[in-house]
Amino acid sequence: STKANIPATVKINGITYKVVSVAKNAFKNNKSITKVTIGKNVKTIGANAFYGCKKLKTVSMGKNITSIGDKAFYKCTTLTKITIPSNVKKIGKQCFYGCKNLKTITIKTTKLTKKNVRSKAFTGINKKATIKVPKNKVKAYQKLLKTKGVSKTVKVKK
């Protein structure tokens, strides 16, 4: 299948369970996945969850995500845009490393700091990318993102 839907809940033997995370290495090096939809109950995306998914073009994340793990989208070279939801408090090291076609990033969270955005999180994204950030965070995020691998040619704006 080319589409993955990580639901908000699953029913097993008549019991409904909340899906709260995408496991570490869940789709690592998957050769066919192109689209991922992550349900509203998911809070964490594990390390290497979509590592090397070279055909992954579209990711839709639920608004309750608080943590995106190390190398979660490492070298997802077809990924063109991503929205980081408003509750995200952690972006792991090399999270979007080598996503060379990632041109549009929308950051809705105001909770990012030097400590919770790890090293090289955005190294190797498209040099002509545009990163939209909350208007009260433009200056702080411009500085922060440059220390985490964003090229000088990338535009950070509100």
Number of C-alpha atoms within 10 A of each C-alpha: 7 12 13 14 11 20 16 16 15 12 9 8 5 7 7 10 11 14 17 20 18 22 15 18 17 16 18 17 19 18 13 13 19 19 17 18 15 24 23 18 18 23 22 19 27 20 24 25 24 28 24 22 25 21 18 24 19 17 17 16 20 22 19 18 24 20 22 25 22 25 26 31 29 28 25 27 23 17 25 20 19 19 18 21 20 17 18 22 18 20 26 24 23 25 28 28 24 22 24 19 20 24 18 19 18 18 19 17 17 17 14 19 15 14 11 15 23 19 19 21 26 27 24 21 27 21 17 15 21 18 23 18 22 15 12 10 15 16 13 13 23 18 13 17 23 16 18 18 18 24 18 12 11 18 16 21 16 14
